[in-house]
Amino acid sequence: MRQLIVSEFLTLDGVVEAPGGETSHRHAGWTMPYAADDLFAFKLQETRDADSLLLGRRTFEQFAEAWPPREGDFAEKMNAMPKTVVTTRTDDLGWNATRLDTTHGVRDGIAALREGDGGPILVAGSATLARALLVWGLVDELRLLVYPVLVGGGARIFPDDRSKWAYELAGLQRFSSDAVLHVYRLARS
């Protein structure tokens, strides 16, 4: 079975919205002051280790606009990596992407994707999708890159449905900018 990894940028108050400058939040770009070489090296390696991306429609559209014109190792991997998109769009997605087969629902489509051949599937951004994956218990590993900033509200990935899923701490890494990576793996009991 393929490993499903959710990797999110997160503020101290749990917000995932607009880390890179999207216009949806008045404090957009809250990750920018914390850019650091060691953090970039981690994100590059994380991307290299992934076999494919699983993205929600909005994140896919943002990435498909942002990454193709860029150059460098990270951009090359992002552009070349196969992508599966959760969307009802029927037009050609382009950017090496295919639509998730939702014939039997999104949850079953993702479960089937995990059962297929290949290496780790990385979910980046895609807050609505990440929340659903957590509710459904489909997240094998949760990587939370926590930035030392409060933004006072915005989109979050954690569900408020009273579901309980136990995770075990698998790693902590502090970066030179004081961002901290928390790695959790689903507890299998």
Buried (B, 14 or more C-beta within 10 A) or exposed (E): EBBBBBBBBBBEEBBBBBBEEBEEBEBBEBBEEBEEEEBEEBBBEBBEEBBBBBBBBBBBBBBBEEBEEEEEEBBEBBBEBEBBBBBEEEEEBEBBBEBBEBEEEBBEBBBEBBEEEEEBBBBBBBBBBBBBBBBBEBBBBBBBBBBEBEBEBBBBBEBEEEEEBEBEEEEEBEBEBEBBBBBBBBEEE
